[in-house]
Amino acid sequence: MANTAQARKRARQAAALNKHTTSMRSMYRTSIRRVREAIQAGDKAAATEVYRKASSAIDRVAGKNIIHKNKAARHKSRLAAAIKAMS
């Protein structure tokens, strides 16, 4: 248990930051899953629309250093390629 006021405050801040980071990571994963589901359904128009929103979410998470920028670029590239490959 934290003994000093400074340590107690850092513990509170760490808990709040962890909660926010977890929420952002969950939002990022959900957006990717929605694009994949749209691709599986075979609806290219819907997949494109969901991808546009997911791309924004991915960039937002990468900008906050929750995931690395290269990982964000890799996900966006693979999703875009999967949508492009739809017939």
Secondary structure, DSSP 8 states (H G I E B T S, - for coil): ---SHHHHHHHHHHHHHHHHHHHHHHHHHHHHHHHHHHHHHT-HHHHHHHHHHHHHHHHHHHHTTSS-HHHHHHHHHHHHHHHHT--
